[in-house]
């Protein structure tokens, strides 16, 4: 079928041919008089599928010529087209979306004007920057209209990996920490010991703080700071036997771990939500979080505490998601701001 290039659009003038193209896949927008207007994404896919011949000044444009033209007109067109093509080949009806999101994708069997779209999709190159703040803005837009947000990341071999993005409100089963009793601990280089067995049992038995090493409880500096601030732990220096204040403890912790305050704020927030929070070092994250007794269940979440303006590169995100998936856990980015901690989940998804 013949289509004519007019600026950034392709028009099929013949009414019968226009109707045939539109009815089989819902390509284009029908016009008054029976013609059909296609965007360059649709036209290129139909040319590649050998269903359309695009003419410009009487000459037929090849797939590569049309792609070069589209690239000149729209930066990043080639990445978006790879996502469009892949979704079309999976059997979905795909329409251009509103900036900054690229596509509206309808459920199989659905159609524009009759069926609500299922996803809003952002097409992304693996070499682009992962910007959590901008991602949350996009997520809020989709949530406001009750759509799911999919990120379609195109790698250097032109394969597409999809990530489902959503806000998560984690919640555990533990009650508030009992602060009616203050236990004694001593600080060594980068950890705290609670030597008395009854004190150790009081902390470990209720909220599973630290790890029992024989009769002694070992706490991390984050756990110790949390407990000192609550008034449930009093610290002394193991060398001098002098009492260590919360401020001094934090200064020591930040000298060892510059992002200590960031992690501590995320830890406090999760504890306030009733979660059991342990180190996530062995899984490449800051924390692992349990909804209940760690001895009876696996951690549900791996949590990475990040600043409000967090950015990174996509391979780092892909690695974290893949690792969490491999150990059957959900990766959460805990975005720490002055007022709250927001939790964002990214999971690999197959449309």
Buried (B, 14 or more C-beta within 10 A) or exposed (E): BBBBBEEEBBBBBBEEBBBBBBEEBBBBBBEEEBBBBBBBBBBBBBBBEEBBEBEBEEEEBEBEBBBBBBBEEBEEBBBBBBBBBBBBEEEBBBBBBEEEBBBBBBEEEBEEEEEEBBBBBBBBBBEBEBBBEEBBEBBEBBBEEEBBBBBBBBBEEEEBBBBBBBEBEBEBEBEEBEEEEEBEBBBEEEBBBBEBEEBBBBBBEEBBBBBBEEEBBBBBBBBBBBBBBBEBBEBBBBEEEEEBEBEBBBEBBBEEBEEBBBBBBBBBBBBEBBBBBBBBEEBBBBBBBBBBEBEEEEBBBBBBBBEBEBEBEBEEBBEBBEBBEEEEBBBBBBBBEEEEBBBBBBBEBEB
